[in-house]
Amino acid sequence: QVQLVESGGGLVQPGGSLRLSCAASGLTFSNYAMSWHRQGPGKERELVASISRLDRATTDKDSVRGRFTISRDNAKNTVYLQMNSLNPEDTAVYYCKAFNTNENYWGQGTQVTVSS
């Protein structure tokens, strides 16, 4: 059974940082590209960043480019999202996804709230 478990969310002040983790099990992690998505209050889920099987990282959302960095550790079956200079517009539930040509798996999400 495939499981993706996100962690590291919480309440942070504007300008602060958080590092999200997504631990995968039940799959051959190195065979999957990984991505982070988020869904803010009243908004649709959107792609934030992705990283290929071969460790090529892409920041897909313009508003986080230069602030957010995706990375992966295949030895730990984990993908990370380092988030710096957070602002209230980054408040959302953050989800990780594992995907390849034939399959998609989602985690349950972790809440990030940016507020003073």
Backbone as a ProteinNet text record, in pm:
[ID]
protein_1_A
[PRIMARY]
QVQLVESGGGLVQPGGSLRLSCAASGLTFSNYAMSWHRQGPGKERELVASISRLDRATTDKDSVRGRFTISRDNAKNTVYLQMNSLNPEDTAVYYCKAFNTNENYWGQGTQVTVSS
[TERTIARY]
83.9	0	87.8	64	143	94	188.7	156.7	254.4	200.4	279.9	236.3	331.7	299.1	376.6	302.6	363.7	378.5	480.1	500.5	576.1	582.6	659.4	577.6	447.4	363.5	342.7	277.8	249.8	223.2	226.8	206	340.8	358.4	484.6	453.4	538	519.9	566.6	511.5	560.2	710.2	775.1	920.1	991.4	918.1	977.4	996.5	1046.3	1077.2	1018.4	990.1	950.2	1009.5	1033.9	1071.8	971	902.7	807.9	879.3	834.3	885.7	770	797.9	699.3	770.2	735.4	795.9	708.3	768.8	694.8	726.2	626.7	645.4	552.5	588.4	504.1	527.4	631.5	664.7	815.8	863.8	1006.1	1026.4	1067.3	1067.3	1143.4	1255.8	1340.5	1275.9	1167.6	1097.4	989.8	974.8	867.2	922	865.4	881.9	795.1	831.3	759.7	723	616.5	577.1	508.7	510.1	436.6	327.4	210.7	95.8	39.9	-40.9	-106.2	-246.8	-328.7	-465.6	-497.3	-508.3	-541.3	-690.5	-731.8	-874.5	-954.6	-1055	-1139.3	-1074.3	-959.9	-887.5	-875	-842.6	-816.7	-674.4	-654.7	-521.1	-429.7	-306.4	-213.1	-76.6	-7.9	126.7	226	312.7	413.6	550.8	592.8	726.7	728.8	819.8	831.7	978.1	1004.9	1141.7	1135.5	1220.6	1216.2	1283	1272.6	1340	1490.6	1539.1	1684	1726.4	1642	1678.5	1678.1	1606.8	1593.9	1475.7	1505.5	1403.2	1346.8	1218.7	1151.6	1059.9	1070	974	868	749.4	646.1	560.9	560.5	474.9	559.4	526.1	608.3	622	514.8	516.4	605.7	650.3	737.5	880.2	903	1036.3	1136	1248.6	1347.8	1326.3	1209.3	1180.6	1165.6	1110.3	1084.9	1181.7	1228.5	1318.6	1273.9	1257.5	1222.7	1349.9	1356.3	1469.5	1421.3	1503.5	1466.8	1588	1561.8	1664.9	1614.8	1665.4	1616.1	1653	1760.9	1800.1	1699.6	1631.4	1534.1	1390.2	1371.5	1237.6	1157.9	1224.5	1163.7	1187.1	1084.4	1096.1	1071.1	1140.5	1134.3	1088.4	1033.3	1006.2	1054.8	1165.4	1217	1147.9	1083.6	1007.4	1063.6	1111.9	1168.5	1086.6	1107	1038.4	888.3	830.7	688.1	603.8	492.9	397.5	256.4	160.9	25.6	-37	3.4	-51.8	-5.8	94.1	140.6	58.8	-33.5	-118	-201.3	-189.2	-256.5	-232.1	-304.8	-270.2	-175.6	-62.2	39.6	36.2	34.1	26.3	147	194	293.3	228	288.7	237.9	354.7	336.4	430	362.8	435.6	371.3	470.9	416.3	487.7	384.4	417.3	329.1	192.7	191.8	69	2	70.1	16.6	32.4	-59.9	-51.9	-87.6	-9	-40.1	-27.3	-122.8	-125.5	-111.5	-49	-49.6	-175.8	-187.2	-307.7	-300.8	-182.1	-166	-119.1	-52.6	-10.4	-41.2	-96	-140.3	-22.5	-11.2	84.8	5.1	24.7	-43.4	61.1	56.9	150.6	71.8	101	24.5	104	83.4	145.6	51.1
-118.9	0	124.4	211.2	333.5	435.6	495	602.6	717	837.5	959.8	1038.7	1069.1	1136.2	1266.8	1377.6	1509.4	1548.6	1629.4	1683.6	1815	1888.7	2012.4	2138.8	2126.3	2244.8	2305	2421.5	2487.4	2634.5	2706	2850.8	2920.9	3015.1	3088.9	3235.9	3322.7	3465.9	3503.8	3611	3659.3	3680.7	3638.2	3645.7	3522	3432.1	3311.6	3201.1	3088.5	2973.3	2845.8	2753.4	2618.3	2520.8	2398.4	2293.2	2180.1	2153.7	2043.6	1917.3	1804.9	1674.5	1587.2	1498.4	1400.2	1266.1	1176.4	1044.6	944.9	873	777.7	634.7	549.4	406.6	329.1	202.3	117.5	133.7	206.4	222.2	233	215.3	233.2	381.3	452.3	598.4	655.2	596.3	650.9	638.9	564.5	550	655	745.9	844.1	986	1069.5	1212.5	1254.8	1365.6	1414.5	1561.4	1602.4	1741.9	1785.3	1916.2	1978.7	2066.1	2059.2	2138.5	2205.7	2306.4	2369.2	2414.2	2422.6	2469.8	2567.9	2695	2798.1	2806.5	2880.5	2893.1	2946.4	2871.8	2915	2910.6	2843.6	2839.9	2696.7	2683	2551.9	2507.6	2376.6	2324	2363.6	2403.5	2448.5	2384.4	2367.8	2310.7	2416.9	2378.9	2471.6	2441	2315.3	2277.9	2128.2	2087	1945.6	1908.7	1779.2	1730.3	1594.9	1576.3	1454.3	1338.7	1221.3	1103.1	1125.1	1202.4	1225	1353.1	1402.9	1513.9	1649.9	1662.1	1793.1	1865.8	1975.7	2049.5	2164.2	2187.4	2296.5	2368.2	2499.4	2578.4	2625.2	2572.9	2591.1	2715.4	2766.5	2880.7	3006.1	3106.2	3227.3	3294.3	3296.6	3374.6	3313.7	3189.4	3129.2	3112.5	3142.9	3125	3214.2	3155	3227.2	3218.3	3169.7	3154.3	3008.2	2926.5	2785.3	2699.4	2591.4	2497.8	2355.7	2278.1	2136.9	2054.2	1946.3	1854.9	1716.2	1617.2	1481.1	1405.5	1305.7	1216.1	1075.2	1013.2	879.3	774.5	797.3	701.9	702.4	815	827	823.7	804.4	802.9	927.3	1041.6	1164.4	1279.3	1360.2	1484.8	1600	1709.6	1825.8	1949.4	2043.9	2176.7	2277.6	2342.2	2448.9	2578.3	2641.7	2763.2	2876.9	2979.5	3096.3	3220.5	3324	3452.4	3433.6	3357.2	3327.3	3451.4	3457.4	3567.1	3510	3589.9	3537.2	3470.5	3511	3448.4	3304.6	3263.1	3124.6	3032.9	3088.5	3007.1	2909.5	2781.1	2678.1	2542.4	2443.9	2304.8	2261.7	2206.5	2164.8	2012.1	1967	1824.9	1782.5	1661.4	1605.9	1500.5	1480.1	1382.1	1306.2	1176.7	1090.9	1052.4	1061.2	1031.6	977.2	896.5	857	847.5	783.5	781.4	721.7	623.8	546.8	569.3	633.5	637.5	774.6	807.2	927.1	886.9	934.2	911.9	1043.7	1070	1195.2	1168.7	1262.4	1260.8	1326.7	1329.2	1382.3	1532.9	1589.4	1733.5	1776.9	1891.8	1953.6	2102.5	2156.3	2295.9	2388.9	2491.1	2599.4	2728.6	2796.5	2922.5	3030	3134.6	3246.1	3365.4	3400.6	3506.4	3564.2	3694	3757.2	3754.7
0	0	0	-95.5	-106	-3.7	66.5	159.9	140.8	140.3	141.9	264.3	350.8	476.1	484.4	479.1	490.6	636.8	663.8	798	785.6	896.2	900.6	890.2	868.6	862.6	1000.2	1002.2	1128.7	1109.2	1220.7	1221.2	1221.8	1131.7	1122	1095.1	1144.6	1121.2	980.9	925.9	795.3	797.3	689.8	681.6	732.9	795.7	851.9	749.5	799	713.8	772.4	683.7	722.1	621.6	667.3	575.3	586.6	476.6	471.5	426.2	480.1	439.7	395.1	304.1	258.5	249.1	340.2	344.9	270.4	177.3	94.6	135.1	125.9	150.5	57.8	35.9	-47.8	-196.7	-234.1	-374.3	-387.8	-511	-539.5	-566.3	-463.4	-464.4	-583.8	-615.8	-722	-860.1	-871.3	-998.8	-1021.8	-925.9	-932.6	-929	-1014	-995.2	-877.1	-816.5	-698.5	-718.5	-655.7	-664.6	-536.1	-514.4	-405.3	-466.3	-405.5	-446.1	-321.2	-341.2	-226.9	-263.6	-160.2	-177.7	-67.2	-104.5	-8	15.7	117	149.7	31.1	-11.3	-120.7	-257.7	-266.8	-393.5	-443.4	-569.9	-625.7	-591.2	-592.4	-569.6	-686.1	-652	-755.3	-736.7	-846.9	-845.3	-799.6	-707.4	-654.8	-713.4	-703	-748.8	-775.6	-860.8	-893	-909.9	-898	-912.7	-981.6	-1080.5	-1158.8	-1085.7	-1145.4	-1089.1	-1084.3	-1179.8	-1190.6	-1120.9	-1029.5	-940.2	-1008.9	-1118.8	-1181.7	-1118.6	-1053.3	-979.4	-1062.1	-1048.1	-1117.5	-1019.9	-1013.9	-937.1	-1035.1	-1019.5	-1121	-1099.5	-979	-950.4	-937.6	-1017	-1022.6	-887.2	-809.4	-685.2	-576.9	-595.6	-494.5	-544.7	-670.4	-727.7	-652.8	-614.9	-536.9	-387.1	-345.8	-202.5	-162.4	-250.9	-222.1	-302.4	-239.8	-306.8	-278.8	-384.6	-370.5	-382.8	-304.4	-312.6	-272.8	-302	-266.7	-217.4	-132.6	-82.6	-108.3	-213	-249.1	-145.3	-72.2	32.5	147.7	166.6	275.7	224.9	94.7	35	73.5	68	117	19.4	3.7	-72	23.6	0.2	88.4	11.5	85.7	31.8	134.8	103.3	188.3	149.3	245.5	218.1	301.5	235.3	301.7	270.5	348.8	327.8	308.5	397.6	385.3	407.1	335.1	350.8	364.5	407.9	432.6	310.5	191.3	70	51.1	127.6	122.8	213.6	287.9	374.9	291.4	323.9	244.5	309.6	261.2	288.2	176.8	216.6	121	107.2	-17.8	-49.6	-132.9	-110.3	-201.2	-289.1	-403.5	-499.3	-557.3	-572.5	-644.5	-775.4	-885.9	-1012.9	-1114.4	-1203.6	-1324.1	-1435.7	-1543.3	-1660	-1627.1	-1538.3	-1516.5	-1382.4	-1287.9	-1151.7	-1088.3	-998.5	-914.2	-773	-677.8	-537.1	-463.6	-373.9	-299.2	-149.1	-81.4	63.5	116.4	249.3	312.9	336.4	322.4	335.7	472.8	476.5	601.6	593.5	701.5	702.1	729.3	647.8	670.4	684.7	797.2	822.1	849.5	769.5	785	838.1	961.4	1026.6	1142.5	1166.8	1282.2	1402
[MASK]
++++++++++++++++++++++++++++++++++++++++++++++++++++++++++++++++++++++++++++++++++++++++++++++++++++++++++++++++++++

